Every structure is written in C-alpha cells, then in structure tokens.
Amino acid sequence: MNIRELPTQTVTDTVARLCVEANFFLGEDVLAKLRDCLEREESPLGKSVLEQVLGNAAAAREKQVAMCQDTGYAVVFLEIGQDVHFTGGGLMESVQEGVRRGYQSGPLRKSVVRDPLRRVNTGDNTPAIVHCEIVPGDRVRLIVAPKGGGSENMSEVKMLPPSAGREGVMDFVADRVRRSGPNPCPPVIVGVGLGGTFEKCAFLAKKSLLRTLGEPHPDPYYAEMESELLERVNALGIGPMGYGGRCTALAVHVEAHPCHIASLPVAVNIQCHAARHKEAVL
C-alpha cells in the first residue's frame, strides 16, 4: 500500500482561498435557480427583489467583494482518504489557520465570539466548525461553507414519534419555514435531515445544503418528497425577502439515515439565497 504525503501548508492555503471564493462568487447552480425564479415570479415587488439579488451577486463577482455583509461562520467539511499522511503540522490547526488567513486577507467580516455568553469576538473568525470523514483512497476533498447567522437562527431539530410518519415530517418542515418568514432572506434552500440521532439529523440537514441545486435525491421516494415539500413551501406566499410571491424557496434537499425503532429525528437547516460553498480536491 502506498501512502501519499500531503503538507498541511497545502491545506491552509486551500482553505484560505476557498473562504474568499465562497464569499465572492455565488455558484452557477444557485444563479440559474434565481433566474428561473425571476421568470416565474408573479409579484412585481418579488421580481424587483430577485433582480437586485442577481445584480448584487454580479457586482460581488465583478468587484471581488463579499456578496453579503454577513460573511458567515466557516463550516469546513473534510473527506480524507485513508491513504493520506499529513506532514508539517497538525491537520486541525492547518484548517483553522486557513480560515484565519482567508478572513483577514478577504477582507471578510469576523463574526465569531469566543464564548456564547461572554460575547468577545475572536477577531479572526476562528474557530471554524470542522466535520471529518475517512474515505478510501489518497485524496482529500475539502469544502468551505460559510453559514450566515440569520438563516442559521431559523433552524430547528424535533424528535418526532415514529407514528408521525411522512406527513408529520412534512408538516414540521413547512411550519418551520412559515415561522421563519422573511428572517432567513428568502428565497431559501431548505435542508432536511431525517433519522440517526439528535445530532446526526442536524448534521445531515447541514450537509444536504451542499448538494447541487436541481439535483434530486437518488431515491425516488425522497425525490418525490423534496418536490412536494418545495410546492408546499412556495405555496406559503412568503416570497423573495418576505415581500410576498411564489418563490419562497429555491430547493428542498432531504438526507436520511437509519434510526432507532423508537425515534423519528428530523432537523431543518435553512440556507439564505447567498448559498455559499466552494470545494477543492487535493
């Protein structure tokens, strides 16, 4: 078996670059969905909002500035090949250093406080949240997903009884979006995690937001559920930025996992229209 050596400096440099790119350049899949919403939106005010959102994304790309003043809490996903050996320092510190450099060089707003009750800013947007998964191979897939506070605050976990079933899950998701109203800056992406445990379903909801918009769940059962949920959410009439209209959500993404016979955990993690994430394979 060949072990591939990868310098942690490469990780640091890549994380720093992705922090900046994620905040400057909105993905083509998101832009395509926003343009589609603009064509379908019937509310004049909703159309005006979508035009401004698209104009803002274009300006951010052209001028290479942040598309939103909330440049997010850095969430980093690492898929690490089991045949990789990191050299030159610790992996976790290399990720944190990358976030530190990216947010300083951007320059990007620093939005992390050192303690949740004693609210002193860390000054460099660290520590990032890091999720690691060991996979076969000798490559590292690295995703940086800055998450804004306004949409994150509208998220929720619910431990439903198994008897709630599919309709209970759908009612909870639709109601969570309804209660969120304009706060997460719609049109949103609704991430739904099902199953696992209390913390696993929340992780699944967050990870589902990384899927390419327009790409349905590979299981037809959940693909149909996503489509039905999107219709229900858009029928709420919240509309772009909460001003009313047909386009409350760009997509609903569901991810499921086995769970205990006595449980039906469900989590909703809402993403604003500035759906930022960039990735690299090392």
N, C-alpha and C positions, 0 to 999 in steps of 0.2 A: 504493500500500500504506500503510495506517495503522499507525503504531507506537504501542502503548499504553505509557504510562509508569506504573511501579509503584514507589512508595517502598520502599526496603529496610526502613524502620521498620515497615511493614506485615508484612513477612516476620518480623522479630524478634518482634513482638507475637504473631503467629500461632504461631510455633514455641514460644514460652514457654507459651502457652495449651495447646497440644497435648501438651507434655511432662507437664503436670499432669493433663490429662484422661485421657491414656493410662494413667497410673498409678492413677487413682482409679476409672475407670469401665470395667469389662470389657464387651466388645461383646456385643450381643444374640445374635449367631450362636454365640459361644462358650458363653454361658449356656444356650442351647437345646440344644446338644450335651451339655453337662454334665448337664442334666436328663434327657436321653434316656439317657445312660449310667447315671444313678441308677435309672431304671426297669428297665434291662436287667441291671444288675449282680446277680450271684447271691451273691457273697461278703458276709456280714454286715459284716465289717471294711471291705471295699471300699465298701459302701453308706455306712457311717459316715463314711469319709473324704470321699466325694463330698458328703455333707450338710454337712460342715464347710467344704469348699471353696466351696460355694454360699453358705453363711452368711457366710463371710469376704468374698466378693465383694459381698454385700448390705450388710454393715457398712461396707465401704470406700466404697460409693456413698452410703450414708446420712450417714456422718460426714465424707465427703470427705477421706479419708486414703489413703495408699498401700496397695494390696491385698497387697503383698509387701515385706519389708524390703529385698530387692534391687531397687532401682528402675531398674537397668539401665544399660547403655552406650547412649547415644542414637544411633540409626541413623536418618538422615533421607534420604528419597527425594524428589527434585525432578523433576517433569516440567515443563519450561519451554517455553512457547510461543515460537516463533521471532520472533514479532512483539511481544515484550515488551522494553521497555528499563527497566532498574532505575536508579533515581535516589537520590541522597542517601547514597551509600557503596557499599562492596563487598558483593556478594551473600554470599560465603562467610563474611565476618565477621559479617554480619547473622544468619546461621543460628547461628553459634557464640554470639553474644550472646543469641539467643533461648533456647538451651539453658542458658546461664549463668543467665539470669534465671528461667527456669522451675524449675530445680533449687534455686535459692536461695529462691524465693517459695513453693514447694510446701508445706512444705519437703520435699525429697527427698534421699535418701542420695547422696553423691558417691562414685562407685566407679571413677574413672579415675586411673591413675598416669601420671606424666609420661614415664617410661621403663620398658620391660618388665623391666629387670634392676635398675635403681636405683629402687626402688619408693617414690617420693614422690608422694603424692596431689596432683592439681592443685587440689583444693579447690572446684571448681565444675562438675565432670562434663564439662568440655570437655578436649580437642577431640572433638566428635561425628564420627561417620563419615558422610560425605555422598556420595550417589550422584546424579548429574545425567544427565538425558536431555533432548535437544532434540526437541520435537514441533511439529506445525503449530498455528497459532492464536495467540491473545493472552491465554491464561490460564496460570496456574501451579497445578499440583496438588502439594500438599505433604503428605507422610506422615511422621509421627514414630513410630518403633517401638523403644521401649526393650527391650534384649535382656539378660536375666539371665545371669550367669556360669555357673550350674550347668548350664543346658541348652546354652549355647554350648560348654562344655567337652566335651560328648558328641558334637560334630560331627566330620566327617571327609571328606577327599577321597581318592579312589582312582582311579588311572589304569589302568583295565582294558584288556586286549587286546580288539579288536573281536570275537574269537571267543567271548568270554564271553557276549555277547548278552543277551537279555531276562532269562533265568534267572540269569545271573551278576550282573546288576544287582539283581534282586530278592533274591538270596541275601545280597549285601553289605548292602543296606538293612535286611533283617530281622536280620542278625547285628549290625549297628551298634546297633540298638535293644536287642537281647538283652544285648550287652555293657554297655550304658548302665545297665540295671537300674533302680533307684529314683533314681539321681542327678539326672536332669532333672525330677523332680517330676511323674510321670505322674498323670492321662492327658495325653499329649503330642500335639503336632501334628508330623508328620514331613515336613519339606521336602526334596524330592529335585531336584537339578539334573543334567541329562544333556546331554552334548555340549559344544560350544565348545572352550575351552582350560582349563588348570588353574584359572585364576582365574575364568573365565566360569561354569563349572558351580557354583562356590561361591556366586557372586552369584545365580544362578538359584535355588539352593536357599533362600537367604535371602529372595529376592523372592517365592517361592511361598507363604511363610507369611502374606503379606498378603491372599491370596485369601479370600473369604467362605467360612466352613466350610459344607459341604454343597453347594457349587458345584463340580460335576465339571469335569475338563479338557474343553475344547471338542472335542478329537479323541477319538472313541470308543475308539481303540486305547489311549490313555493313561488315559482314564477307567476302562477295564476294569482296567488295570494298577494304578491307585490303589485300586480296590475289592479286588483280590486281595491287594495289599500290606497293606491295613488288616486283612483277615482273618488274614493270617499274623502280623502284629504282635500282634493281640489274642489269638491262639492261644498266644502265648508265656507267658501267665499271670502277667505281672509285676503287673498290676493297679494301682489307684489308690495312688499314693505308694509303690509297690513291695510292698504288703501282700498281693498275690495277687488274682486276679479276671479278669473278662472285658474290662474297659475299661483297656487299656494306652495306646491312642491314640484321640483324637477324630477324626482325619482324617489322610490321607496326600495330599500335594499334589506333583505331578510337573510340572516345566517342562523342555522340551527345546529344543536349539539345534543347528544344523548343526555338524559337527566334521570333523577331518582323517581321511583314509582309514585312517590307521594307529592311530587313537586311539578310546577309549571312556571319556572322563572322566565320573565320577559323584561327586556330593557329597551328603552328608546333613547338613542343619542342623535340629537338634531344637529345638522350642519347648515350654516348660513349659505347664501348664494356664493360667497367667496370660498368655494370648496378647494382649499389649498393642500396639495401634497405633490411632492416630487421624489423620484427614486433613481437609484443607480445600482448597477451590479459590478462588484469588484472582484 
